[in-house]
Amino acid sequence: AYDAGPLVPDGTGLAGLRAAAAGCRGCPLYRDATQTVFGSGDASARVVLVGEQPGDQEDRQGKPFVGPAGRVLMRALDEAGIDPALTCITNAVKHFKFEWDARGKRRIHKAPSLHEVAACKPWLTAELRLIDPEVVIALGATAGKALLGGSFRVTRERGTLLTLPLEGDSGPPLVATIHPSAVLRADDRETAYQGLLADLRVAAKALR
Ligand code: URA
């Protein structure tokens, strides 16, 4: 099975993890992507936000949530009273998965498989262990499944205080919500956005 686990160094900080992840060959996604997009922020972050995978812009720039979905997320964080300086933003999968459109011009996002999510999980676990945040926010179904297991359903569990299971001990509070790109795709964007915001406010209350 694909597994980044053997590539994750022990006893390093986030910079060491990031450097090791840059050369990850834990699954085949590195072949077509431009680069690994590791989490932003530093180990003092009090909130970790987990998305799905980098998109086209993130793949080019090497930073998470710098495209359209990121703009929605930043606005919602601000409105929910979560200071971006307190956050680390990362993804369940750290390489962009895509296929070319028929004309070979645009790279169309493809959802990562469960195997790819599982292969990448050791990076996410290592980030969460190092940062030890006060609250974790799962953005969308892929992040929710990566963190809570395959039976997670975002429509059922969003906006409630859950607990992140971490091997060996029980982890910090976790709040799941929709992915910010679902706001951009929604027929009623305003209602979808208000839902995202309400869920982020639940997470904001979990901050000490
Ligand atoms: N969507 C994600 O899930 N992650 C990103 O980094 C960008 C868009």
Boltz pocket constraint, residues with backbone or C-beta under 6 A from the ligand:
constraints:
  - pocket:
      binder: B
      contacts: [[A, 51], [A, 52], [A, 53], [A, 54], [A, 55], [A, 58], [A, 63], [A, 64], [A, 65], [A, 66], [A, 67], [A, 69], [A, 70], [A, 90], [A, 91], [A, 139], [A, 181]]
      max_distance: 6.0
